[in-house]
Amino acid sequence: MDNNQRTPIISINKNIQGGTPCFVGTRVPAAALFDHLESGYTVDYFLSQFPSVKREQVIALLEEAKRQTALQSVGTVQ
């Protein structure tokens, strides 16, 4: 998929969770995924706790985080 055609993963809306970045179409903060992973929980467990989040959204967010990390490691932050 072309970078210009990416489907949004995260939305920020001041009327949803006070503007906290959330998975698109949900009220689930994106940070909740990282909190769960940091606490040792699996993606499957996270998805069982937040059924409104789709596996594809989780994978896309993790891939984007990986991409951003790779960009920063070579000094080409966008």
PyMOL Python script that loads the backbone (N, CA, C, O; Angstrom):
from pymol import cmd

cmd.read_pdbstr("""\
ATOM      1  N   MET A   1       0.841  -1.191   0.000  1.00  0.00           N
ATOM      2  CA  MET A   1       0.000   0.000   0.000  1.00  0.00           C
ATOM      3  C   MET A   1       0.878   1.243   0.000  1.00  0.00           C
ATOM      4  O   MET A   1       1.852   1.301   0.750  1.00  0.00           O
ATOM      5  N   ASP A   2       0.570   2.197  -0.789  1.00  0.00           N
ATOM      6  CA  ASP A   2       1.272   3.460  -0.886  1.00  0.00           C
ATOM      7  C   ASP A   2       1.107   4.235   0.419  1.00  0.00           C
ATOM      8  O   ASP A   2       0.031   4.230   1.016  1.00  0.00           O
ATOM      9  N   ASN A   3       2.175   4.902   0.859  1.00  0.00           N
ATOM     10  CA  ASN A   3       2.128   5.688   2.096  1.00  0.00           C
ATOM     11  C   ASN A   3       1.028   6.730   2.073  1.00  0.00           C
ATOM     12  O   ASN A   3       0.478   7.068   3.121  1.00  0.00           O
ATOM     13  N   ASN A   4       0.696   7.244   0.901  1.00  0.00           N
ATOM     14  CA  ASN A   4      -0.334   8.273   0.799  1.00  0.00           C
ATOM     15  C   ASN A   4      -1.741   7.702   0.901  1.00  0.00           C
ATOM     16  O   ASN A   4      -2.706   8.458   1.011  1.00  0.00           O
ATOM     17  N   GLN A   5      -1.871   6.385   0.866  1.00  0.00           N
ATOM     18  CA  GLN A   5      -3.183   5.754   0.893  1.00  0.00           C
ATOM     19  C   GLN A   5      -3.442   5.008   2.198  1.00  0.00           C
ATOM     20  O   GLN A   5      -4.344   4.172   2.258  1.00  0.00           O
ATOM     21  N   ARG A   6      -2.674   5.293   3.234  1.00  0.00           N
ATOM     22  CA  ARG A   6      -2.859   4.607   4.509  1.00  0.00           C
ATOM     23  C   ARG A   6      -4.219   4.931   5.104  1.00  0.00           C
ATOM     24  O   ARG A   6      -4.698   6.063   5.035  1.00  0.00           O
ATOM     25  N   THR A   7      -4.823   3.915   5.685  1.00  0.00           N
ATOM     26  CA  THR A   7      -6.062   4.106   6.422  1.00  0.00           C
ATOM     27  C   THR A   7      -5.697   4.625   7.803  1.00  0.00           C
ATOM     28  O   THR A   7      -4.786   4.092   8.437  1.00  0.00           O
ATOM     29  N   PRO A   8      -6.383   5.646   8.280  1.00  0.00           N
ATOM     30  CA  PRO A   8      -6.058   6.163   9.618  1.00  0.00           C
ATOM     31  C   PRO A   8      -6.218   5.080  10.688  1.00  0.00           C
ATOM     32  O   PRO A   8      -7.164   4.293  10.663  1.00  0.00           O
ATOM     33  N   ILE A   9      -5.284   5.063  11.611  1.00  0.00           N
ATOM     34  CA  ILE A   9      -5.291   4.109  12.715  1.00  0.00           C
ATOM     35  C   ILE A   9      -5.819   4.786  13.971  1.00  0.00           C
ATOM     36  O   ILE A   9      -6.570   4.197  14.749  1.00  0.00           O
ATOM     37  N   ILE A  10      -5.414   6.023  14.147  1.00  0.00           N
ATOM     38  CA  ILE A  10      -5.700   6.782  15.364  1.00  0.00           C
ATOM     39  C   ILE A  10      -6.500   8.025  15.008  1.00  0.00           C
ATOM     40  O   ILE A  10      -6.273   8.658  13.977  1.00  0.00           O
ATOM     41  N   SER A  11      -7.436   8.359  15.881  1.00  0.00           N
ATOM     42  CA  SER A  11      -8.150   9.625  15.713  1.00  0.00           C
ATOM     43  C   SER A  11      -8.018  10.434  17.001  1.00  0.00           C
ATOM     44  O   SER A  11      -7.902   9.891  18.100  1.00  0.00           O
ATOM     45  N   ILE A  12      -8.040  11.736  16.822  1.00  0.00           N
ATOM     46  CA  ILE A  12      -8.002  12.653  17.962  1.00  0.00           C
ATOM     47  C   ILE A  12      -9.191  13.585  17.816  1.00  0.00           C
ATOM     48  O   ILE A  12      -9.304  14.334  16.846  1.00  0.00           O
ATOM     49  N   ASN A  13     -10.075  13.520  18.802  1.00  0.00           N
ATOM     50  CA  ASN A  13     -11.297  14.313  18.778  1.00  0.00           C
ATOM     51  C   ASN A  13     -11.528  14.801  20.196  1.00  0.00           C
ATOM     52  O   ASN A  13     -11.639  13.998  21.123  1.00  0.00           O
ATOM     53  N   LYS A  14     -11.601  16.111  20.369  1.00  0.00           N
ATOM     54  CA  LYS A  14     -11.744  16.655  21.721  1.00  0.00           C
ATOM     55  C   LYS A  14     -13.011  16.160  22.413  1.00  0.00           C
ATOM     56  O   LYS A  14     -13.110  16.221  23.639  1.00  0.00           O
ATOM     57  N   ASN A  15     -13.979  15.671  21.643  1.00  0.00           N
ATOM     58  CA  ASN A  15     -15.224  15.170  22.222  1.00  0.00           C
ATOM     59  C   ASN A  15     -15.183  13.686  22.573  1.00  0.00           C
ATOM     60  O   ASN A  15     -16.144  13.146  23.119  1.00  0.00           O
ATOM     61  N   ILE A  16     -14.070  13.030  22.259  1.00  0.00           N
ATOM     62  CA  ILE A  16     -13.901  11.606  22.581  1.00  0.00           C
ATOM     63  C   ILE A  16     -12.680  11.478  23.475  1.00  0.00           C
ATOM     64  O   ILE A  16     -11.558  11.773  23.063  1.00  0.00           O
ATOM     65  N   GLN A  17     -12.909  11.041  24.682  1.00  0.00           N
ATOM     66  CA  GLN A  17     -11.842  10.856  25.671  1.00  0.00           C
ATOM     67  C   GLN A  17     -10.999  12.128  25.839  1.00  0.00           C
ATOM     68  O   GLN A  17      -9.796  12.057  26.091  1.00  0.00           O
ATOM     69  N   GLY A  18     -11.646  13.282  25.697  1.00  0.00           N
ATOM     70  CA  GLY A  18     -10.962  14.551  25.927  1.00  0.00           C
ATOM     71  C   GLY A  18      -9.819  14.842  24.975  1.00  0.00           C
ATOM     72  O   GLY A  18      -8.917  15.614  25.299  1.00  0.00           O
ATOM     73  N   GLY A  19      -9.853  14.223  23.792  1.00  0.00           N
ATOM     74  CA  GLY A  19      -8.802  14.459  22.805  1.00  0.00           C
ATOM     75  C   GLY A  19      -7.647  13.479  22.885  1.00  0.00           C
ATOM     76  O   GLY A  19      -6.655  13.628  22.171  1.00  0.00           O
ATOM     77  N   THR A  20      -7.764  12.485  23.739  1.00  0.00           N
ATOM     78  CA  THR A  20      -6.738  11.449  23.819  1.00  0.00           C
ATOM     79  C   THR A  20      -6.727  10.657  22.515  1.00  0.00           C
ATOM     80  O   THR A  20      -7.791  10.278  22.024  1.00  0.00           O
ATOM     81  N   PRO A  21      -5.561  10.398  21.946  1.00  0.00           N
ATOM     82  CA  PRO A  21      -5.513   9.599  20.717  1.00  0.00           C
ATOM     83  C   PRO A  21      -6.133   8.215  20.939  1.00  0.00           C
ATOM     84  O   PRO A  21      -5.713   7.472  21.826  1.00  0.00           O
ATOM     85  N   CYS A  22      -7.130   7.884  20.128  1.00  0.00           N
ATOM     86  CA  CYS A  22      -7.860   6.614  20.248  1.00  0.00           C
ATOM     87  C   CYS A  22      -7.833   5.866  18.924  1.00  0.00           C
ATOM     88  O   CYS A  22      -7.645   6.455  17.860  1.00  0.00           O
ATOM     89  N   PHE A  23      -8.024   4.556  19.016  1.00  0.00           N
ATOM     90  CA  PHE A  23      -8.184   3.776  17.796  1.00  0.00           C
ATOM     91  C   PHE A  23      -9.413   4.295  17.056  1.00  0.00           C
ATOM     92  O   PHE A  23     -10.451   4.535  17.673  1.00  0.00           O
ATOM     93  N   VAL A  24      -9.306   4.467  15.750  1.00  0.00           N
ATOM     94  CA  VAL A  24     -10.402   4.981  14.926  1.00  0.00           C
ATOM     95  C   VAL A  24     -11.656   4.142  15.151  1.00  0.00           C
ATOM     96  O   VAL A  24     -11.604   2.912  15.162  1.00  0.00           O
ATOM     97  N   GLY A  25     -12.783   4.828  15.328  1.00  0.00           N
ATOM     98  CA  GLY A  25     -14.067   4.171  15.484  1.00  0.00           C
ATOM     99  C   GLY A  25     -14.325   3.616  16.872  1.00  0.00           C
ATOM    100  O   GLY A  25     -15.313   2.916  17.093  1.00  0.00           O
ATOM    101  N   THR A  26     -13.423   3.934  17.823  1.00  0.00           N
ATOM    102  CA  THR A  26     -13.582   3.443  19.186  1.00  0.00           C
ATOM    103  C   THR A  26     -13.358   4.583  20.171  1.00  0.00           C
ATOM    104  O   THR A  26     -13.047   5.711  19.789  1.00  0.00           O
ATOM    105  N   ARG A  27     -13.522   4.260  21.425  1.00  0.00           N
ATOM    106  CA  ARG A  27     -13.170   5.171  22.508  1.00  0.00           C
ATOM    107  C   ARG A  27     -11.977   4.617  23.284  1.00  0.00           C
ATOM    108  O   ARG A  27     -11.743   4.994  24.432  1.00  0.00           O
ATOM    109  N   VAL A  28     -11.232   3.727  22.651  1.00  0.00           N
ATOM    110  CA  VAL A  28     -10.105   3.042  23.297  1.00  0.00           C
ATOM    111  C   VAL A  28      -8.822   3.816  23.018  1.00  0.00           C
ATOM    112  O   VAL A  28      -8.411   3.936  21.865  1.00  0.00           O
ATOM    113  N   PRO A  29      -8.187   4.341  24.062  1.00  0.00           N
ATOM    114  CA  PRO A  29      -6.927   5.055  23.863  1.00  0.00           C
ATOM    115  C   PRO A  29      -5.850   4.138  23.284  1.00  0.00           C
ATOM    116  O   PRO A  29      -5.700   2.992  23.709  1.00  0.00           O
ATOM    117  N   ALA A  30      -5.111   4.652  22.319  1.00  0.00           N
ATOM    118  CA  ALA A  30      -4.019   3.877  21.720  1.00  0.00           C
ATOM    119  C   ALA A  30      -2.994   3.497  22.779  1.00  0.00           C
ATOM    120  O   ALA A  30      -2.400   2.422  22.706  1.00  0.00           O
ATOM    121  N   ALA A  31      -2.781   4.356  23.750  1.00  0.00           N
ATOM    122  CA  ALA A  31      -1.806   4.074  24.804  1.00  0.00           C
ATOM    123  C   ALA A  31      -2.174   2.818  25.590  1.00  0.00           C
ATOM    124  O   ALA A  31      -1.296   2.175  26.165  1.00  0.00           O
ATOM    125  N   ALA A  32      -3.455   2.461  25.624  1.00  0.00           N
ATOM    126  CA  ALA A  32      -3.876   1.259  26.349  1.00  0.00           C
ATOM    127  C   ALA A  32      -3.201   0.015  25.783  1.00  0.00           C
ATOM    128  O   ALA A  32      -2.881  -0.910  26.529  1.00  0.00           O
ATOM    129  N   LEU A  33      -2.983  -0.015  24.475  1.00  0.00           N
ATOM    130  CA  LEU A  33      -2.297  -1.153  23.872  1.00  0.00           C
ATOM    131  C   LEU A  33      -0.885  -1.259  24.420  1.00  0.00           C
ATOM    132  O   LEU A  33      -0.463  -2.330  24.857  1.00  0.00           O
ATOM    133  N   PHE A  34      -0.158  -0.159  24.400  1.00  0.00           N
ATOM    134  CA  PHE A  34       1.223  -0.183  24.869  1.00  0.00           C
ATOM    135  C   PHE A  34       1.288  -0.474  26.365  1.00  0.00           C
ATOM    136  O   PHE A  34       2.197  -1.168  26.821  1.00  0.00           O
ATOM    137  N   ASP A  35       0.341   0.049  27.126  1.00  0.00           N
ATOM    138  CA  ASP A  35       0.280  -0.251  28.559  1.00  0.00           C
ATOM    139  C   ASP A  35       0.111  -1.750  28.787  1.00  0.00           C
ATOM    140  O   ASP A  35       0.777  -2.332  29.643  1.00  0.00           O
ATOM    141  N   HIS A  36      -0.779  -2.367  28.023  1.00  0.00           N
ATOM    142  CA  HIS A  36      -1.010  -3.804  28.157  1.00  0.00           C
ATOM    143  C   HIS A  36       0.244  -4.593  27.783  1.00  0.00           C
ATOM    144  O   HIS A  36       0.637  -5.518  28.494  1.00  0.00           O
ATOM    145  N   LEU A  37       0.861  -4.229  26.679  1.00  0.00           N
ATOM    146  CA  LEU A  37       2.062  -4.941  26.246  1.00  0.00           C
ATOM    147  C   LEU A  37       3.192  -4.776  27.259  1.00  0.00           C
ATOM    148  O   LEU A  37       3.906  -5.735  27.555  1.00  0.00           O
ATOM    149  N   GLU A  38       3.357  -3.569  27.789  1.00  0.00           N
ATOM    150  CA  GLU A  38       4.392  -3.317  28.793  1.00  0.00           C
ATOM    151  C   GLU A  38       4.150  -4.121  30.064  1.00  0.00           C
ATOM    152  O   GLU A  38       5.093  -4.473  30.772  1.00  0.00           O
ATOM    153  N   SER A  39       2.897  -4.406  30.347  1.00  0.00           N
ATOM    154  CA  SER A  39       2.544  -5.182  31.542  1.00  0.00           C
ATOM    155  C   SER A  39       2.631  -6.685  31.310  1.00  0.00           C
ATOM    156  O   SER A  39       2.368  -7.471  32.220  1.00  0.00           O
ATOM    157  N   GLY A  40       3.001  -7.089  30.089  1.00  0.00           N
ATOM    158  CA  GLY A  40       3.190  -8.497  29.796  1.00  0.00           C
ATOM    159  C   GLY A  40       1.991  -9.195  29.188  1.00  0.00           C
ATOM    160  O   GLY A  40       2.021 -10.409  28.985  1.00  0.00           O
ATOM    161  N   TYR A  41       0.935  -8.448  28.894  1.00  0.00           N
ATOM    162  CA  TYR A  41      -0.240  -9.047  28.276  1.00  0.00           C
ATOM    163  C   TYR A  41      -0.018  -9.215  26.783  1.00  0.00           C
ATOM    164  O   TYR A  41       0.790  -8.508  26.181  1.00  0.00           O
ATOM    165  N   THR A  42      -0.732 -10.141  26.201  1.00  0.00           N
ATOM    166  CA  THR A  42      -0.618 -10.394  24.769  1.00  0.00           C
ATOM    167  C   THR A  42      -1.600  -9.515  23.991  1.00  0.00           C
ATOM    168  O   THR A  42      -2.513  -8.915  24.557  1.00  0.00           O
ATOM    169  N   VAL A  43      -1.383  -9.462  22.690  1.00  0.00           N
ATOM    170  CA  VAL A  43      -2.320  -8.755  21.813  1.00  0.00           C
ATOM    171  C   VAL A  43      -3.696  -9.415  21.903  1.00  0.00           C
ATOM    172  O   VAL A  43      -4.715  -8.725  21.937  1.00  0.00           O
ATOM    173  N   ASP A  44      -3.728 -10.728  21.941  1.00  0.00           N
ATOM    174  CA  ASP A  44      -5.017 -11.430  22.044  1.00  0.00           C
ATOM    175  C   ASP A  44      -5.766 -11.039  23.314  1.00  0.00           C
ATOM    176  O   ASP A  44      -6.983 -10.855  23.288  1.00  0.00           O
ATOM    177  N   TYR A  45      -5.045 -10.912  24.418  1.00  0.00           N
ATOM    178  CA  TYR A  45      -5.690 -10.501  25.667  1.00  0.00           C
ATOM    179  C   TYR A  45      -6.231  -9.076  25.531  1.00  0.00           C
ATOM    180  O   TYR A  45      -7.361  -8.793  25.929  1.00  0.00           O
ATOM    181  N   PHE A  46      -5.416  -8.182  24.965  1.00  0.00           N
ATOM    182  CA  PHE A  46      -5.854  -6.805  24.757  1.00  0.00           C
ATOM    183  C   PHE A  46      -7.139  -6.783  23.939  1.00  0.00           C
ATOM    184  O   PHE A  46      -8.094  -6.092  24.292  1.00  0.00           O
ATOM    185  N   LEU A  47      -7.159  -7.535  22.854  1.00  0.00           N
ATOM    186  CA  LEU A  47      -8.343  -7.567  21.990  1.00  0.00           C
ATOM    187  C   LEU A  47      -9.561  -8.143  22.714  1.00  0.00           C
ATOM    188  O   LEU A  47     -10.691  -7.737  22.445  1.00  0.00           O
ATOM    189  N   SER A  48      -9.336  -9.074  23.619  1.00  0.00           N
ATOM    190  CA  SER A  48     -10.466  -9.626  24.380  1.00  0.00           C
ATOM    191  C   SER A  48     -11.029  -8.601  25.357  1.00  0.00           C
ATOM    192  O   SER A  48     -12.214  -8.638  25.688  1.00  0.00           O
ATOM    193  N   GLN A  49     -10.185  -7.694  25.814  1.00  0.00           N
ATOM    194  CA  GLN A  49     -10.625  -6.661  26.751  1.00  0.00           C
ATOM    195  C   GLN A  49     -11.251  -5.458  26.037  1.00  0.00           C
ATOM    196  O   GLN A  49     -12.044  -4.723  26.626  1.00  0.00           O
ATOM    197  N   PHE A  50     -10.894  -5.267  24.788  1.00  0.00           N
ATOM    198  CA  PHE A  50     -11.383  -4.132  24.001  1.00  0.00           C
ATOM    199  C   PHE A  50     -11.907  -4.643  22.653  1.00  0.00           C
ATOM    200  O   PHE A  50     -11.256  -4.453  21.626  1.00  0.00           O
ATOM    201  N   PRO A  51     -13.067  -5.283  22.653  1.00  0.00           N
ATOM    202  CA  PRO A  51     -13.574  -5.912  21.428  1.00  0.00           C
ATOM    203  C   PRO A  51     -13.895  -4.934  20.296  1.00  0.00           C
ATOM    204  O   PRO A  51     -14.063  -5.357  19.152  1.00  0.00           O
ATOM    205  N   SER A  52     -13.983  -3.652  20.592  1.00  0.00           N
ATOM    206  CA  SER A  52     -14.250  -2.692  19.513  1.00  0.00           C
ATOM    207  C   SER A  52     -13.001  -2.424  18.667  1.00  0.00           C
ATOM    208  O   SER A  52     -13.102  -1.878  17.568  1.00  0.00           O
ATOM    209  N   VAL A  53     -11.836  -2.803  19.172  1.00  0.00           N
ATOM    210  CA  VAL A  53     -10.587  -2.631  18.422  1.00  0.00           C
ATOM    211  C   VAL A  53     -10.363  -3.884  17.577  1.00  0.00           C
ATOM    212  O   VAL A  53     -10.504  -5.009  18.057  1.00  0.00           O
ATOM    213  N   LYS A  54     -10.017  -3.668  16.328  1.00  0.00           N
ATOM    214  CA  LYS A  54      -9.776  -4.783  15.415  1.00  0.00           C
ATOM    215  C   LYS A  54      -8.292  -5.159  15.422  1.00  0.00           C
ATOM    216  O   LYS A  54      -7.424  -4.307  15.609  1.00  0.00           O
ATOM    217  N   ARG A  55      -8.023  -6.437  15.218  1.00  0.00           N
ATOM    218  CA  ARG A  55      -6.638  -6.915  15.159  1.00  0.00           C
ATOM    219  C   ARG A  55      -5.828  -6.121  14.126  1.00  0.00           C
ATOM    220  O   ARG A  55      -4.663  -5.798  14.356  1.00  0.00           O
ATOM    221  N   GLU A  56      -6.453  -5.814  12.994  1.00  0.00           N
ATOM    222  CA  GLU A  56      -5.759  -5.073  11.938  1.00  0.00           C
ATOM    223  C   GLU A  56      -5.306  -3.697  12.438  1.00  0.00           C
ATOM    224  O   GLU A  56      -4.246  -3.209  12.046  1.00  0.00           O
ATOM    225  N   GLN A  57      -6.111  -3.078  13.300  1.00  0.00           N
ATOM    226  CA  GLN A  57      -5.738  -1.771  13.852  1.00  0.00           C
ATOM    227  C   GLN A  57      -4.513  -1.906  14.756  1.00  0.00           C
ATOM    228  O   GLN A  57      -3.604  -1.078  14.705  1.00  0.00           O
ATOM    229  N   VAL A  58      -4.494  -2.939  15.573  1.00  0.00           N
ATOM    230  CA  VAL A  58      -3.367  -3.169  16.479  1.00  0.00           C
ATOM    231  C   VAL A  58      -2.095  -3.414  15.667  1.00  0.00           C
ATOM    232  O   VAL A  58      -1.055  -2.815  15.940  1.00  0.00           O
ATOM    233  N   ILE A  59      -2.180  -4.279  14.685  1.00  0.00           N
ATOM    234  CA  ILE A  59      -1.012  -4.588  13.858  1.00  0.00           C
ATOM    235  C   ILE A  59      -0.526  -3.333  13.130  1.00  0.00           C
ATOM    236  O   ILE A  59       0.676  -3.080  13.057  1.00  0.00           O
ATOM    237  N   ALA A  60      -1.454  -2.559  12.597  1.00  0.00           N
ATOM    238  CA  ALA A  60      -1.073  -1.335  11.881  1.00  0.00           C
ATOM    239  C   ALA A  60      -0.380  -0.346  12.823  1.00  0.00           C
ATOM    240  O   ALA A  60       0.601   0.290  12.437  1.00  0.00           O
ATOM    241  N   LEU A  61      -0.877  -0.214  14.043  1.00  0.00           N
ATOM    242  CA  LEU A  61      -0.249   0.704  15.000  1.00  0.00           C
ATOM    243  C   LEU A  61       1.149   0.222  15.364  1.00  0.00           C
ATOM    244  O   LEU A  61       2.083   1.021  15.421  1.00  0.00           O
ATOM    245  N   LEU A  62       1.300  -1.057  15.608  1.00  0.00           N
ATOM    246  CA  LEU A  62       2.622  -1.599  15.936  1.00  0.00           C
ATOM    247  C   LEU A  62       3.588  -1.451  14.765  1.00  0.00           C
ATOM    248  O   LEU A  62       4.764  -1.144  14.961  1.00  0.00           O
ATOM    249  N   GLU A  63       3.095  -1.668  13.551  1.00  0.00           N
ATOM    250  CA  GLU A  63       3.957  -1.490  12.371  1.00  0.00           C
ATOM    251  C   GLU A  63       4.369  -0.035  12.208  1.00  0.00           C
ATOM    252  O   GLU A  63       5.510   0.250  11.845  1.00  0.00           O
ATOM    253  N   GLU A  64       3.451   0.883  12.471  1.00  0.00           N
ATOM    254  CA  GLU A  64       3.781   2.311  12.374  1.00  0.00           C
ATOM    255  C   GLU A  64       4.798   2.697  13.441  1.00  0.00           C
ATOM    256  O   GLU A  64       5.720   3.464  13.165  1.00  0.00           O
ATOM    257  N   ALA A  65       4.642   2.180  14.651  1.00  0.00           N
ATOM    258  CA  ALA A  65       5.608   2.458  15.722  1.00  0.00           C
ATOM    259  C   ALA A  65       6.988   1.919  15.338  1.00  0.00           C
ATOM    260  O   ALA A  65       8.006   2.571  15.569  1.00  0.00           O
ATOM    261  N   LYS A  66       7.005   0.727  14.751  1.00  0.00           N
ATOM    262  CA  LYS A  66       8.269   0.145  14.293  1.00  0.00           C
ATOM    263  C   LYS A  66       8.903   1.004  13.205  1.00  0.00           C
ATOM    264  O   LYS A  66      10.109   1.254  13.216  1.00  0.00           O
ATOM    265  N   ARG A  67       8.071   1.450  12.269  1.00  0.00           N
ATOM    266  CA  ARG A  67       8.568   2.299  11.176  1.00  0.00           C
ATOM    267  C   ARG A  67       9.157   3.597  11.715  1.00  0.00           C
ATOM    268  O   ARG A  67      10.231   4.023  11.290  1.00  0.00           O
ATOM    269  N   GLN A  68       8.450   4.219  12.651  1.00  0.00           N
ATOM    270  CA  GLN A  68       8.934   5.469  13.236  1.00  0.00           C
ATOM    271  C   GLN A  68      10.234   5.256  14.002  1.00  0.00           C
ATOM    272  O   GLN A  68      11.132   6.098  13.960  1.00  0.00           O
ATOM    273  N   THR A  69      10.331   4.141  14.694  1.00  0.00           N
ATOM    274  CA  THR A  69      11.553   3.820  15.435  1.00  0.00           C
ATOM    275  C   THR A  69      12.725   3.640  14.471  1.00  0.00           C
ATOM    276  O   THR A  69      13.829   4.117  14.735  1.00  0.00           O
ATOM    277  N   ALA A  70      12.488   2.961  13.369  1.00  0.00           N
ATOM    278  CA  ALA A  70      13.540   2.755  12.370  1.00  0.00           C
ATOM    279  C   ALA A  70      13.981   4.084  11.773  1.00  0.00           C
ATOM    280  O   ALA A  70      15.172   4.304  11.554  1.00  0.00           O
ATOM    281  N   LEU A  71      13.030   4.968  11.511  1.00  0.00           N
ATOM    282  CA  LEU A  71      13.375   6.277  10.965  1.00  0.00           C
ATOM    283  C   LEU A  71      14.226   7.068  11.942  1.00  0.00           C
ATOM    284  O   LEU A  71      15.196   7.716  11.547  1.00  0.00           O
ATOM    285  N   GLN A  72      13.866   7.017  13.202  1.00  0.00           N
ATOM    286  CA  GLN A  72      14.623   7.758  14.213  1.00  0.00           C
ATOM    287  C   GLN A  72      16.026   7.186  14.392  1.00  0.00           C
ATOM    288  O   GLN A  72      16.978   7.922  14.649  1.00  0.00           O
ATOM    289  N   SER A  73      16.141   5.874  14.256  1.00  0.00           N
ATOM    290  CA  SER A  73      17.456   5.253  14.476  1.00  0.00           C
ATOM    291  C   SER A  73      18.452   5.618  13.381  1.00  0.00           C
ATOM    292  O   SER A  73      19.662   5.551  13.598  1.00  0.00           O
ATOM    293  N   VAL A  74      17.956   6.004  12.209  1.00  0.00           N
ATOM    294  CA  VAL A  74      18.876   6.425  11.139  1.00  0.00           C
ATOM    295  C   VAL A  74      18.915   7.939  10.998  1.00  0.00           C
ATOM    296  O   VAL A  74      19.538   8.470  10.079  1.00  0.00           O
ATOM    297  N   GLY A  75      18.245   8.628  11.913  1.00  0.00           N
ATOM    298  CA  GLY A  75      18.321  10.085  11.937  1.00  0.00           C
ATOM    299  C   GLY A  75      17.518  10.781  10.869  1.00  0.00           C
ATOM    300  O   GLY A  75      17.860  11.898  10.484  1.00  0.00           O
ATOM    301  N   THR A  76      16.450  10.157  10.369  1.00  0.00           N
ATOM    302  CA  THR A  76      15.646  10.785   9.335  1.00  0.00           C
ATOM    303  C   THR A  76      14.210  10.959   9.824  1.00  0.00           C
ATOM    304  O   THR A  76      13.266  10.548   9.149  1.00  0.00           O
ATOM    305  N   VAL A  77      14.049  11.558  10.977  1.00  0.00           N
ATOM    306  CA  VAL A  77      12.715  11.768  11.544  1.00  0.00           C
ATOM    307  C   VAL A  77      11.904  12.645  10.615  1.00  0.00           C
ATOM    308  O   VAL A  77      12.367  13.689  10.155  1.00  0.00           O
ATOM    309  N   GLN A  78      10.682  12.202  10.347  1.00  0.00           N
ATOM    310  CA  GLN A  78       9.811  12.974   9.460  1.00  0.00           C
ATOM    311  C   GLN A  78       8.916  13.872  10.274  1.00  0.00           C
ATOM    312  O   GLN A  78       8.105  14.608   9.713  1.00  0.00           O
TER     313      GLN A  78
END
""", "prot")
cmd.dss("prot")
cmd.show_as("cartoon", "prot")
cmd.util.cbc("prot")
cmd.orient("prot")
